[in-house]
Amino acid sequence: MIHLEYFLIVSAIMMAAGIFGFLTRRSTLAILLSIELMLNATDLNFAVFNRLLFPDGNEGFFFALFSIAISAAESAIAIAIMINIYRHIKDISVEKLQQMKW
């Protein structure tokens, strides 16, 4: 059986990779993928801590399922916004978004 600490290490690596990607990327699509990676790390933590604290319960899995549904809705809205931005300025980089402020 795999120890729960290994899952927490994988989750911490996923979170660190998501934060690094969020801070270093210039494309809005890459930033969205980094946010999704951080949300997946959070879902993994929900499941692991549920198994650790309440071995017979399923609350953490339901929280993770709810979080996945929210992530899917957030992604759909963000992609729709990116398509609208691309139609106006023909680029989805973060630097070009400064033009839309004024």
N, CA, C and O atoms as CSV, one atom per row, in Angstrom:
chain,resi,resn,atom,element,x,y,z
A,1,MET,N,N,0.838,-1.188,0.000
A,1,MET,CA,C,0.000,0.000,0.000
A,1,MET,C,C,0.883,1.251,0.000
A,1,MET,O,O,1.916,1.294,0.667
A,2,ILE,N,N,0.467,2.250,-0.745
A,2,ILE,CA,C,1.223,3.493,-0.836
A,2,ILE,C,C,0.910,4.355,0.393
A,2,ILE,O,O,-0.253,4.517,0.763
A,3,HIS,N,N,1.941,4.900,1.012
A,3,HIS,CA,C,1.745,5.753,2.178
A,3,HIS,C,C,1.124,7.082,1.763
A,3,HIS,O,O,1.345,7.563,0.652
A,4,LEU,N,N,0.355,7.661,2.659
A,4,LEU,CA,C,-0.327,8.918,2.361
A,4,LEU,C,C,0.646,10.077,2.219
A,4,LEU,O,O,0.345,11.065,1.549
A,5,GLU,N,N,1.810,9.963,2.845
A,5,GLU,CA,C,2.798,11.032,2.737
A,5,GLU,C,C,3.272,11.216,1.300
A,5,GLU,O,O,3.587,12.332,0.886
A,6,TYR,N,N,3.323,10.133,0.547
A,6,TYR,CA,C,3.731,10.232,-0.857
A,6,TYR,C,C,2.738,11.050,-1.665
A,6,TYR,O,O,3.124,11.831,-2.534
A,7,PHE,N,N,1.470,10.868,-1.376
A,7,PHE,CA,C,0.453,11.662,-2.069
A,7,PHE,C,C,0.571,13.136,-1.717
A,7,PHE,O,O,0.369,14.003,-2.567
A,8,LEU,N,N,0.900,13.418,-0.459
A,8,LEU,CA,C,1.080,14.809,-0.054
A,8,LEU,C,C,2.312,15.426,-0.714
A,8,LEU,O,O,2.308,16.613,-1.043
A,9,ILE,N,N,3.351,14.643,-0.908
A,9,ILE,CA,C,4.536,15.139,-1.600
A,9,ILE,C,C,4.206,15.444,-3.056
A,9,ILE,O,O,4.614,16.478,-3.585
A,10,VAL,N,N,3.469,14.545,-3.704
A,10,VAL,CA,C,3.055,14.776,-5.090
A,10,VAL,C,C,2.174,16.027,-5.180
A,10,VAL,O,O,2.306,16.820,-6.112
A,11,SER,N,N,1.285,16.192,-4.215
A,11,SER,CA,C,0.423,17.370,-4.193
A,11,SER,C,C,1.231,18.650,-4.003
A,11,SER,O,O,0.939,19.666,-4.634
A,12,ALA,N,N,2.237,18.610,-3.146
A,12,ALA,CA,C,3.081,19.796,-2.935
A,12,ALA,C,C,3.877,20.130,-4.194
A,12,ALA,O,O,4.058,21.302,-4.522
A,13,ILE,N,N,4.353,19.101,-4.901
A,13,ILE,CA,C,5.081,19.344,-6.152
A,13,ILE,C,C,4.147,19.936,-7.197
A,13,ILE,O,O,4.528,20.852,-7.925
A,14,MET,N,N,2.921,19.416,-7.273
A,14,MET,CA,C,1.942,19.962,-8.221
A,14,MET,C,C,1.625,21.419,-7.897
A,14,MET,O,O,1.528,22.251,-8.799
A,15,MET,N,N,1.464,21.728,-6.616
A,15,MET,CA,C,1.162,23.099,-6.215
A,15,MET,C,C,2.332,24.026,-6.539
A,15,MET,O,O,2.130,25.139,-7.025
A,16,ALA,N,N,3.546,23.570,-6.272
A,16,ALA,CA,C,4.723,24.395,-6.569
A,16,ALA,C,C,4.862,24.623,-8.072
A,16,ALA,O,O,5.196,25.727,-8.502
A,17,ALA,N,N,4.610,23.599,-8.864
A,17,ALA,CA,C,4.684,23.756,-10.319
A,17,ALA,C,C,3.600,24.711,-10.813
A,17,ALA,O,O,3.840,25.499,-11.728
A,18,GLY,N,N,2.417,24.647,-10.219
A,18,GLY,CA,C,1.345,25.563,-10.599
A,18,GLY,C,C,1.656,27.003,-10.244
A,18,GLY,O,O,1.396,27.909,-11.035
A,19,ILE,N,N,2.205,27.220,-9.069
A,19,ILE,CA,C,2.562,28.580,-8.658
A,19,ILE,C,C,3.686,29.124,-9.538
A,19,ILE,O,O,3.652,30.282,-9.953
A,20,PHE,N,N,4.680,28.281,-9.821
A,20,PHE,CA,C,5.777,28.703,-10.694
A,20,PHE,C,C,5.255,29.055,-12.085
A,20,PHE,O,O,5.644,30.074,-12.655
A,21,GLY,N,N,4.384,28.223,-12.627
A,21,GLY,CA,C,3.815,28.498,-13.943
A,21,GLY,C,C,2.967,29.753,-13.955
A,21,GLY,O,O,2.995,30.514,-14.923
A,22,PHE,N,N,2.215,29.978,-12.894
A,22,PHE,CA,C,1.373,31.167,-12.811
A,22,PHE,C,C,2.211,32.440,-12.778
A,22,PHE,O,O,1.848,33.444,-13.392
A,23,LEU,N,N,3.322,32.396,-12.066
A,23,LEU,CA,C,4.143,33.592,-11.917
A,23,LEU,C,C,5.065,33.858,-13.100
A,23,LEU,O,O,5.481,34.998,-13.305
A,24,THR,N,N,5.394,32.828,-13.885
A,24,THR,CA,C,6.382,33.011,-14.941
A,24,THR,C,C,5.801,33.046,-16.349
A,24,THR,O,O,6.473,33.534,-17.258
A,25,ARG,N,N,4.615,32.565,-16.567
A,25,ARG,CA,C,4.058,32.490,-17.923
A,25,ARG,C,C,3.472,33.826,-18.340
A,25,ARG,O,O,3.036,34.614,-17.502
A,26,ARG,N,N,3.467,34.077,-19.651
A,26,ARG,CA,C,2.928,35.312,-20.202
A,26,ARG,C,C,1.650,35.080,-21.008
A,26,ARG,O,O,0.945,36.033,-21.341
A,27,SER,N,N,1.353,33.835,-21.317
A,27,SER,CA,C,0.143,33.519,-22.069
A,27,SER,C,C,-1.001,33.267,-21.089
A,27,SER,O,O,-0.813,32.616,-20.061
A,28,THR,N,N,-2.167,33.777,-21.407
A,28,THR,CA,C,-3.308,33.572,-20.511
A,28,THR,C,C,-3.727,32.106,-20.472
A,28,THR,O,O,-4.234,31.639,-19.452
A,29,LEU,N,N,-3.526,31.382,-21.555
A,29,LEU,CA,C,-3.853,29.956,-21.570
A,29,LEU,C,C,-2.914,29.178,-20.653
A,29,LEU,O,O,-3.362,28.284,-19.935
A,30,ALA,N,N,-1.638,29.496,-20.664
A,30,ALA,CA,C,-0.678,28.834,-19.773
A,30,ALA,C,C,-0.972,29.177,-18.314
A,30,ALA,O,O,-0.806,28.334,-17.431
A,31,ILE,N,N,-1.401,30.395,-18.063
A,31,ILE,CA,C,-1.776,30.783,-16.694
A,31,ILE,C,C,-3.002,30.005,-16.245
A,31,ILE,O,O,-3.079,29.577,-15.094
A,32,LEU,N,N,-3.959,29.820,-17.145
A,32,LEU,CA,C,-5.153,29.036,-16.823
A,32,LEU,C,C,-4.773,27.589,-16.509
A,32,LEU,O,O,-5.308,27.009,-15.565
A,33,LEU,N,N,-3.876,27.008,-17.270
A,33,LEU,CA,C,-3.436,25.639,-17.000
A,33,LEU,C,C,-2.711,25.546,-15.660
A,33,LEU,O,O,-2.832,24.539,-14.962
A,34,SER,N,N,-1.972,26.568,-15.299
A,34,SER,CA,C,-1.296,26.578,-13.997
A,34,SER,C,C,-2.304,26.639,-12.857
A,34,SER,O,O,-2.128,25.982,-11.831
A,35,ILE,N,N,-3.341,27.415,-13.034
A,35,ILE,CA,C,-4.398,27.480,-12.017
A,35,ILE,C,C,-5.091,26.132,-11.887
A,35,ILE,O,O,-5.401,25.696,-10.778
A,36,GLU,N,N,-5.334,25.475,-13.003
A,36,GLU,CA,C,-5.948,24.143,-12.964
A,36,GLU,C,C,-5.053,23.146,-12.246
A,36,GLU,O,O,-5.546,22.285,-11.518
A,37,LEU,N,N,-3.745,23.251,-12.442
A,37,LEU,CA,C,-2.809,22.374,-11.757
A,37,LEU,C,C,-2.862,22.593,-10.244
A,37,LEU,O,O,-2.805,21.635,-9.472
A,38,MET,N,N,-2.972,23.849,-9.826
A,38,MET,CA,C,-3.089,24.134,-8.398
A,38,MET,C,C,-4.403,23.603,-7.833
A,38,MET,O,O,-4.437,23.103,-6.709
A,39,LEU,N,N,-5.481,23.709,-8.601
A,39,LEU,CA,C,-6.766,23.182,-8.138
A,39,LEU,C,C,-6.740,21.658,-8.040
A,39,LEU,O,O,-7.354,21.088,-7.139
A,40,ASN,N,N,-6.042,20.997,-8.949
A,40,ASN,CA,C,-5.913,19.538,-8.872
A,40,ASN,C,C,-5.093,19.116,-7.662
A,40,ASN,O,O,-5.376,18.085,-7.051
A,41,ALA,N,N,-4.083,19.899,-7.311
A,41,ALA,CA,C,-3.318,19.614,-6.097
A,41,ALA,C,C,-4.212,19.734,-4.861
A,41,ALA,O,O,-4.091,18.952,-3.917
A,42,THR,N,N,-5.094,20.704,-4.878
A,42,THR,CA,C,-6.030,20.872,-3.770
A,42,THR,C,C,-7.002,19.699,-3.695
A,42,THR,O,O,-7.317,19.230,-2.601
A,43,ASP,N,N,-7.479,19.222,-4.837
A,43,ASP,CA,C,-8.372,18.067,-4.857
A,43,ASP,C,C,-7.684,16.824,-4.294
A,43,ASP,O,O,-8.295,16.048,-3.560
A,44,LEU,N,N,-6.428,16.645,-4.637
A,44,LEU,CA,C,-5.667,15.516,-4.106
A,44,LEU,C,C,-5.531,15.631,-2.591
A,44,LEU,O,O,-5.614,14.627,-1.883
A,45,ASN,N,N,-5.324,16.847,-2.091
A,45,ASN,CA,C,-5.251,17.043,-0.640
A,45,ASN,C,C,-6.576,16.730,0.036
A,45,ASN,O,O,-6.589,16.144,1.119
A,46,PHE,N,N,-7.695,17.112,-0.583
A,46,PHE,CA,C,-9.009,16.764,-0.025
A,46,PHE,C,C,-9.133,15.261,0.157
A,46,PHE,O,O,-9.543,14.794,1.219
A,47,ALA,N,N,-8.784,14.507,-0.868
A,47,ALA,CA,C,-8.918,13.055,-0.810
A,47,ALA,C,C,-7.958,12.434,0.209
A,47,ALA,O,O,-8.334,11.516,0.937
A,48,VAL,N,N,-6.726,12.930,0.259
A,48,VAL,CA,C,-5.736,12.354,1.174
A,48,VAL,C,C,-6.101,12.632,2.621
A,48,VAL,O,O,-6.048,11.733,3.460
A,49,PHE,N,N,-6.473,13.873,2.921
A,49,PHE,CA,C,-6.811,14.185,4.313
A,49,PHE,C,C,-8.116,13.531,4.739
A,49,PHE,O,O,-8.303,13.248,5.922
A,50,ASN,N,N,-9.012,13.288,3.805
A,50,ASN,CA,C,-10.212,12.530,4.133
A,50,ASN,C,C,-9.841,11.102,4.521
A,50,ASN,O,O,-10.362,10.564,5.498
A,51,ARG,N,N,-8.946,10.495,3.760
A,51,ARG,CA,C,-8.522,9.124,4.052
A,51,ARG,C,C,-7.741,9.075,5.359
A,51,ARG,O,O,-7.827,8.091,6.093
A,52,LEU,N,N,-6.982,10.124,5.657
A,52,LEU,CA,C,-6.167,10.157,6.868
A,52,LEU,C,C,-7.018,10.372,8.118
A,52,LEU,O,O,-6.830,9.683,9.121
A,53,LEU,N,N,-7.947,11.320,8.066
A,53,LEU,CA,C,-8.718,11.677,9.252
A,53,LEU,C,C,-9.975,10.833,9.438
A,53,LEU,O,O,-10.336,10.489,10.564
A,54,PHE,N,N,-10.635,10.504,8.339
A,54,PHE,CA,C,-11.874,9.730,8.400
A,54,PHE,C,C,-11.787,8.567,7.403
A,54,PHE,O,O,-12.276,8.681,6.279
A,55,PRO,N,N,-11.172,7.457,7.805
A,55,PRO,CA,C,-10.927,6.362,6.854
A,55,PRO,C,C,-12.195,5.780,6.224
A,55,PRO,O,O,-12.148,5.263,5.108
A,56,ASP,N,N,-13.315,5.858,6.921
A,56,ASP,CA,C,-14.546,5.272,6.374
A,56,ASP,C,C,-15.444,6.299,5.708
A,56,ASP,O,O,-16.472,5.932,5.141
A,57,GLY,N,N,-15.087,7.572,5.760
A,57,GLY,CA,C,-15.945,8.625,5.212
A,57,GLY,C,C,-15.607,8.953,3.773
A,57,GLY,O,O,-14.537,8.614,3.266
A,58,ASN,N,N,-16.547,9.619,3.133
A,58,ASN,CA,C,-16.372,10.020,1.738
A,58,ASN,C,C,-16.485,11.530,1.540
A,58,ASN,O,O,-16.626,11.998,0.410
A,59,GLU,N,N,-16.425,12.290,2.624
A,59,GLU,CA,C,-16.619,13.727,2.520
A,59,GLU,C,C,-15.556,14.398,1.659
A,59,GLU,O,O,-15.877,15.272,0.855
A,60,GLY,N,N,-14.304,14.004,1.814
A,60,GLY,CA,C,-13.218,14.588,1.039
A,60,GLY,C,C,-13.369,14.328,-0.447
A,60,GLY,O,O,-13.031,15.173,-1.276
A,61,PHE,N,N,-13.882,13.145,-0.779
A,61,PHE,CA,C,-14.090,12.826,-2.188
A,61,PHE,C,C,-15.223,13.666,-2.780
A,61,PHE,O,O,-15.161,14.072,-3.941
A,62,PHE,N,N,-16.250,13.923,-1.982
A,62,PHE,CA,C,-17.330,14.777,-2.466
A,62,PHE,C,C,-16.872,16.222,-2.630
A,62,PHE,O,O,-17.269,16.903,-3.575
A,63,PHE,N,N,-16.025,16.688,-1.695
A,63,PHE,CA,C,-15.443,18.022,-1.839
A,63,PHE,C,C,-14.589,18.106,-3.099
A,63,PHE,O,O,-14.632,19.099,-3.824
A,64,ALA,N,N,-13.816,17.060,-3.351
A,64,ALA,CA,C,-12.981,17.031,-4.556
A,64,ALA,C,C,-13.846,17.016,-5.812
A,64,ALA,O,O,-13.528,17.699,-6.785
A,65,LEU,N,N,-14.921,16.257,-5.805
A,65,LEU,CA,C,-15.826,16.216,-6.950
A,65,LEU,C,C,-16.484,17.572,-7.182
A,65,LEU,O,O,-16.613,18.015,-8.324
A,66,PHE,N,N,-16.897,18.228,-6.108
A,66,PHE,CA,C,-17.476,19.568,-6.223
A,66,PHE,C,C,-16.440,20.560,-6.754
A,66,PHE,O,O,-16.761,21.418,-7.577
A,67,SER,N,N,-15.206,20.440,-6.283
A,67,SER,CA,C,-14.136,21.324,-6.750
A,67,SER,C,C,-13.825,21.090,-8.226
A,67,SER,O,O,-13.528,22.044,-8.946
A,68,ILE,N,N,-13.886,19.853,-8.689
A,68,ILE,CA,C,-13.661,19.557,-10.103
A,68,ILE,C,C,-14.761,20.187,-10.947
A,68,ILE,O,O,-14.487,20.714,-12.026
A,69,ALA,N,N,-16.001,20.141,-10.471
A,69,ALA,CA,C,-17.106,20.767,-11.210
A,69,ALA,C,C,-16.924,22.279,-11.288
A,69,ALA,O,O,-17.159,22.879,-12.337
A,70,ILE,N,N,-16.510,22.895,-10.192
A,70,ILE,CA,C,-16.253,24.332,-10.189
A,70,ILE,C,C,-15.095,24.662,-11.120
A,70,ILE,O,O,-15.143,25.665,-11.832
A,71,SER,N,N,-14.056,23.834,-11.124
A,71,SER,CA,C,-12.903,24.052,-12.014
A,71,SER,C,C,-13.309,23.975,-13.474
A,71,SER,O,O,-12.828,24.757,-14.294
A,72,ALA,N,N,-14.188,23.043,-13.807
A,72,ALA,CA,C,-14.642,22.919,-15.194
A,72,ALA,C,C,-15.430,24.151,-15.622
A,72,ALA,O,O,-15.261,24.642,-16.738
A,73,ALA,N,N,-16.282,24.648,-14.745
A,73,ALA,CA,C,-17.041,25.860,-15.068
A,73,ALA,C,C,-16.114,27.062,-15.195
A,73,ALA,O,O,-16.286,27.889,-16.090
A,74,GLU,N,N,-15.139,27.161,-14.311
A,74,GLU,CA,C,-14.168,28.262,-14.380
A,74,GLU,C,C,-13.362,28.214,-15.666
A,74,GLU,O,O,-13.093,29.251,-16.271
A,75,SER,N,N,-12.976,27.022,-16.084
A,75,SER,CA,C,-12.212,26.883,-17.327
A,75,SER,C,C,-13.047,27.283,-18.540
A,75,SER,O,O,-12.550,27.952,-19.446
A,76,ALA,N,N,-14.303,26.877,-18.557
A,76,ALA,CA,C,-15.167,27.226,-19.685
A,76,ALA,C,C,-15.354,28.732,-19.798
A,76,ALA,O,O,-15.321,29.281,-20.899
A,77,ILE,N,N,-15.549,29.395,-18.681
A,77,ILE,CA,C,-15.709,30.852,-18.694
A,77,ILE,C,C,-14.409,31.539,-19.095
A,77,ILE,O,O,-14.425,32.492,-19.873
A,78,ALA,N,N,-13.282,31.057,-18.566
A,78,ALA,CA,C,-11.988,31.667,-18.898
A,78,ALA,C,C,-11.655,31.492,-20.377
A,78,ALA,O,O,-11.129,32.414,-21.002
A,79,ILE,N,N,-11.949,30.339,-20.939
A,79,ILE,CA,C,-11.678,30.126,-22.359
A,79,ILE,C,C,-12.591,31.002,-23.215
A,79,ILE,O,O,-12.162,31.510,-24.251
A,80,ALA,N,N,-13.834,31.184,-22.801
A,80,ALA,CA,C,-14.724,32.090,-23.530
A,80,ALA,C,C,-14.201,33.523,-23.493
A,80,ALA,O,O,-14.271,34.236,-24.494
A,81,ILE,N,N,-13.680,33.945,-22.353
A,81,ILE,CA,C,-13.091,35.283,-22.253
A,81,ILE,C,C,-11.861,35.393,-23.134
A,81,ILE,O,O,-11.659,36.416,-23.789
A,82,MET,N,N,-11.023,34.342,-23.160
A,82,MET,CA,C,-9.828,34.363,-24.010
A,82,MET,C,C,-10.192,34.432,-25.493
A,82,MET,O,O,-9.521,35.120,-26.262
A,83,ILE,N,N,-11.231,33.736,-25.893
A,83,ILE,CA,C,-11.673,33.802,-27.293
A,83,ILE,C,C,-12.137,35.213,-27.632
A,83,ILE,O,O,-11.846,35.720,-28.715
A,84,ASN,N,N,-12.849,35.841,-26.722
A,84,ASN,CA,C,-13.308,37.213,-26.945
A,84,ASN,C,C,-12.125,38.179,-27.028
A,84,ASN,O,O,-12.124,39.080,-27.867
A,85,ILE,N,N,-11.133,38.006,-26.180
A,85,ILE,CA,C,-9.934,38.843,-26.226
A,85,ILE,C,C,-9.201,38.640,-27.540
A,85,ILE,O,O,-8.740,39.606,-28.150
A,86,TYR,N,N,-9.089,37.392,-27.983
A,86,TYR,CA,C,-8.390,37.112,-29.228
A,86,TYR,C,C,-9.112,37.750,-30.421
A,86,TYR,O,O,-8.464,38.196,-31.368
A,87,ARG,N,N,-10.416,37.795,-30.382
A,87,ARG,CA,C,-11.164,38.421,-31.469
A,87,ARG,C,C,-10.896,39.920,-31.564
A,87,ARG,O,O,-10.928,40.494,-32.653
A,88,HIS,N,N,-10.634,40.548,-30.430
A,88,HIS,CA,C,-10.428,42.001,-30.423
A,88,HIS,C,C,-8.991,42.407,-30.713
A,88,HIS,O,O,-8.760,43.327,-31.498
A,89,ILE,N,N,-8.021,41.739,-30.095
A,89,ILE,CA,C,-6.636,42.194,-30.242
A,89,ILE,C,C,-5.717,41.170,-30.899
A,89,ILE,O,O,-4.520,41.424,-31.029
A,90,LYS,N,N,-6.239,40.025,-31.315
A,90,LYS,CA,C,-5.499,38.997,-32.056
A,90,LYS,C,C,-4.293,38.440,-31.319
A,90,LYS,O,O,-3.352,37.959,-31.950
A,91,ASP,N,N,-4.307,38.497,-30.004
A,91,ASP,CA,C,-3.228,37.938,-29.198
A,91,ASP,C,C,-3.771,37.703,-27.794
A,91,ASP,O,O,-4.612,38.463,-27.315
A,92,ILE,N,N,-3.286,36.641,-27.127
A,92,ILE,CA,C,-3.774,36.371,-25.775
A,92,ILE,C,C,-2.672,36.491,-24.733
A,92,ILE,O,O,-2.799,35.948,-23.635
A,93,SER,N,N,-1.603,37.187,-25.058
A,93,SER,CA,C,-0.536,37.372,-24.072
A,93,SER,C,C,-0.959,38.437,-23.050
A,93,SER,O,O,-1.774,39.315,-23.333
A,94,VAL,N,N,-0.384,38.323,-21.880
A,94,VAL,CA,C,-0.768,39.216,-20.782
A,94,VAL,C,C,-0.347,40.654,-21.072
A,94,VAL,O,O,-1.034,41.590,-20.663
A,95,GLU,N,N,0.767,40.841,-21.768
A,95,GLU,CA,C,1.228,42.205,-22.068
A,95,GLU,C,C,0.223,42.952,-22.941
A,95,GLU,O,O,0.046,44.160,-22.782
A,96,LYS,N,N,-0.427,42.259,-23.847
A,96,LYS,CA,C,-1.385,42.896,-24.749
A,96,LYS,C,C,-2.686,43.274,-24.047
A,96,LYS,O,O,-3.457,44.084,-24.561
A,97,LEU,N,N,-2.930,42.692,-22.880
A,97,LEU,CA,C,-4.160,43.014,-22.156
A,97,LEU,C,C,-4.138,44.429,-21.575
A,97,LEU,O,O,-5.184,44.962,-21.207
A,98,GLN,N,N,-2.971,45.030,-21.493
A,98,GLN,CA,C,-2.879,46.404,-21.010
A,98,GLN,C,C,-3.606,47.347,-21.958
A,98,GLN,O,O,-4.093,48.395,-21.535
A,99,GLN,N,N,-3.685,46.983,-23.242
A,99,GLN,CA,C,-4.370,47.834,-24.220
A,99,GLN,C,C,-5.870,47.909,-23.946
A,99,GLN,O,O,-6.508,48.903,-24.293
A,100,MET,N,N,-6.431,46.896,-23.341
A,100,MET,CA,C,-7.871,46.848,-23.132
A,100,MET,C,C,-8.313,47.699,-21.938
A,100,MET,O,O,-9.509,47.917,-21.750
A,101,LYS,N,N,-7.379,48.175,-21.144
A,101,LYS,CA,C,-7.752,48.983,-19.992
A,101,LYS,C,C,-8.282,50.346,-20.378
A,101,LYS,O,O,-9.168,50.875,-19.705
A,102,TRP,N,N,-7.759,50.930,-21.451
A,102,TRP,CA,C,-8.124,52.296,-21.802
A,102,TRP,C,C,-8.958,52.325,-23.031
A,102,TRP,O,O,-9.361,53.399,-23.478
